[in-house]
């Protein structure tokens, strides 16, 4: 083999090694032909054969680095996509929370507006209960007595009881029978009282001065009135004798 061919091969091999470190296989082959211009046909063949025999070590290195870079880029893309999804989900959740708060605030405002628009119901008027008025106490009906001796005595006793004048039915009845025989219009025109101008009158024969002095309030001022005559005579007898029951003769 000629010496120059061997030297050329050696030079080609060194050049190729230098070129392969930074470029692809095809570029290295082109570079070989460029670096050695004017080479003869044999030299070209030798160079081509040398190129064909070069193993693609540099290509494998470049491919591994590219794959690693692609994996890194893909991982970054995945991370970026995941982060974007997370941020989008967070933004969506925040928007939902904000929308819910806005809805609640609007609902509260609507309720407040409704309460303001509707006037408060006026309190129901409570009908005043009629004040219970005390029923007037009915006065007991005045007791009536028969218009006879029995009725006159009983009515006189009722008045005497109120005035605190003592006497009994029996004592009054007994003295009436003796003095007037029960005649309310009886009059004595012959005794000393008549002679003195003050005859005795009525059921118990009372003279005018005595009747006036012992008249009981609430009875008639007529000496002939049966109840007035009995009550005044009993009042006098109580003062002089303690009671009409103690009188058994002219008094």
C-alpha positions in Angstrom: 0.0 0.0 0.0 1.5 3.4 -0.8 2.8 5.4 2.1 0.7 8.5 1.4 -2.4 6.4 1.4 -1.7 5.1 4.8 -0.7 8.5 6.1 -3.9 9.9 4.6 -6.0 7.3 6.3 -4.3 8.1 9.6 -5.0 11.8 9.1 -8.6 11.0 8.1 -9.2 9.0 11.1 -8.0 11.7 13.4 -10.0 14.3 11.7 -13.1 12.1 11.8 -12.7 11.6 15.5 -12.4 15.3 16.0 -15.5 15.9 13.9 -17.7 13.2 15.4 -17.4 14.8 18.8 -19.5 17.7 17.8 -21.6 16.7 14.7 -23.6 13.8 13.3 -22.2 10.9 11.2 -23.3 12.4 7.9 -21.8 15.7 8.7 -18.5 14.0 9.7 -18.3 12.3 6.4 -18.9 15.5 4.6 -16.3 17.2 6.7 -13.7 14.6 5.8 -14.2 15.3 2.1 -14.0 19.0 2.8 -10.9 18.8 4.9 -8.9 16.8 2.3 -9.7 18.5 -1.0 -8.0 17.3 -4.2 -7.6 13.7 -3.0 -7.3 11.2 -5.7 -9.8 8.5 -6.4 -8.0 5.9 -4.4 -7.8 8.2 -1.5 -11.5 8.9 -1.8 -12.3 5.3 -1.8 -10.1 4.7 1.2 -11.8 7.6 3.0 -15.2 6.3 2.2 -14.2 2.9 3.4 -12.9 4.4 6.6 -16.1 6.3 7.1 -18.2 3.2 6.6 -16.1 1.4 9.2 -16.6 4.1 11.8 -19.0 3.0 14.5 -21.8 5.5 15.5 -20.5 5.9 19.1 -21.1 9.6 19.0 -24.6 9.2 17.6 -25.6 6.9 20.5 -24.3 9.4 23.0 -26.2 12.2 21.3 -29.4 10.1 21.2 -29.2 9.2 24.9 -28.7 12.8 25.9 -31.6 13.9 23.7 -33.8 11.2 25.2 -32.8 12.3 28.7 -33.6 15.9 27.7 -36.9 14.9 26.2 -37.8 12.9 29.3 -36.9 15.9 31.5 -39.0 18.2 29.2 -41.8 15.7 29.3 -41.6 15.5 33.1 -41.6 19.2 33.4 -44.5 19.4 31.0 -46.4 16.8 33.1 -45.5 18.7 36.3 -46.6 22.0 34.7 -49.8 20.4 33.5 -50.5 18.9 36.9 -49.8 22.3 38.5 -52.0 24.0 36.0 -54.8 21.5 36.8 -54.4 22.1 40.5 -54.4 25.8 40.1 -57.4 25.6 37.8 -59.2 23.4 40.4 -58.3 25.8 43.2 -59.4 28.8 41.1 -62.7 27.0 40.3 -63.2 26.2 44.0 -62.4 29.7 45.0 -64.9 31.0 42.3 -67.5 28.6 43.6 -67.0 29.8 47.2 -67.1 33.4 46.1 -70.3 32.8 44.1 -71.9 31.0 47.1 -71.0 34.0 49.4 -72.4 36.4 46.8 -75.6 34.3 46.6 -76.0 34.2 50.4 -75.4 37.9 50.6 -78.0 38.6 47.9 -80.5 36.3 49.6 -79.9 38.1 53.0 -80.3 41.5 51.3 -83.6 40.2 49.7 -84.9 39.0 53.1 -84.0 42.4 54.7 -85.7 44.2 51.9 -88.8 42.1 52.3 -88.9 42.7 56.0 -88.5 46.4 55.5 -91.2 46.5 52.9 -93.8 44.6 54.9 -95.0 46.8 57.8 -95.0 45.2 61.2 -98.4 43.9 62.0 -100.2 46.2 64.4 -100.7 44.7 67.8 -104.2 43.3 68.1 -106.3 45.5 70.1 -107.3 43.8 73.3 -110.8 44.5 74.1 -111.0 46.2 77.5 -112.8 44.0 79.9 -115.7 45.7 81.4 -115.0 46.8 84.9 -117.2 44.8 87.1 -119.3 47.2 89.0 -120.5 46.3 92.3 -124.1 45.4 92.3 -126.0 47.7 94.5 -127.0 45.9 97.6 -130.7 45.7 97.6 -132.1 47.1 100.7 -134.2 44.5 102.5 -137.8 45.2 101.9 -139.3 47.0 104.8 -141.1 44.6 107.0 -144.8 45.2 107.1 -147.0 44.5 110.1 -150.7 44.0 110.3 -152.7 47.1 111.1 -154.0 45.8 114.4 -153.0 45.6 118.0 -150.7 42.6 117.4 -149.0 44.4 114.4 -148.6 47.7 116.3 -146.9 46.0 119.3 -144.5 44.0 117.1 -143.5 47.0 115.0 -142.9 49.0 118.2 -140.7 46.2 119.6 -138.6 46.3 116.4 -138.0 50.0 116.8 -137.3 49.7 120.5 -134.7 47.0 119.8 -132.8 49.3 117.4 -132.9 52.1 120.0 -132.0 50.0 122.9 -135.3 50.5 124.7 -136.3 47.4 126.9 -139.7 45.9 127.0 -141.6 42.7 126.0 -144.7 41.8 124.1 -146.4 40.6 127.2 -145.6 43.7 129.3 -146.8 46.1 126.5 -149.9 44.1 125.7 -150.9 43.9 129.4 -150.6 47.7 130.0 -152.4 48.6 126.8 -155.4 46.5 127.7 -155.6 48.1 131.1 -155.1 51.7 129.9 -157.2 51.8 126.6 -158.6 48.3 126.0 -156.6 48.5 122.7 -158.3 51.6 121.4 -155.7 53.9 119.8 -158.2 56.8 119.9 -158.9 56.5 123.6 -158.8 59.8 125.6 -159.2 60.5 129.4 -161.2 63.7 130.0 -161.9 63.3 133.7 -158.6 62.7 135.6 -156.2 65.2 137.0 -154.4 65.5 133.7 -157.6 66.4 131.9 -158.4 68.9 134.7 -154.9 70.4 134.1 -155.6 70.6 130.3 -153.4 67.7 129.3 -155.6 64.7 128.9 -154.1 61.3 128.4 -154.4 59.9 124.9 -153.8 56.8 122.9 -153.1 53.1 123.6 -151.0 53.7 126.6 -152.6 57.0 127.7 -149.7 59.4 127.3 -150.0 63.1 128.0 -148.7 65.6 125.5 -145.6 66.8 127.5 -144.5 63.2 128.1 -145.0 62.2 124.5 -142.9 65.2 123.3 -140.2 64.5 125.8 -139.9 60.8 125.1 -140.8 60.7 121.4 -138.6 58.2 119.5 -137.1 59.3 116.2 -138.5 57.6 113.2 -142.0 57.5 114.5 -144.9 59.8 113.9 -145.5 63.0 116.0 -149.2 62.2 116.2 -150.0 61.1 119.7 -152.8 58.9 118.4 -150.5 57.0 116.1 -150.4 53.5 117.7 -146.7 52.7 117.1 -145.6 56.3 118.0 -147.7 56.1 121.2 -146.5 52.7 122.3 -142.8 53.5 121.6 -142.8 56.9 123.5 -144.7 55.3 126.5 -142.1 52.4 126.7 -139.2 54.9 126.5 -140.7 56.9 129.4 -141.4 53.7 131.4 -137.8 52.5 130.8 -136.5 55.8 132.2 -138.8 55.9 135.2 -139.3 52.2 136.0 -136.6 50.3 134.1 -139.1 48.8 131.6 -142.8 48.7 130.7 -142.7 45.2 132.1 -142.4 46.7 135.6 -145.6 48.9 135.2 -148.7 47.3 136.6 -150.9 50.3 137.3 -151.3 54.0 136.4 -147.9 55.4 135.8 
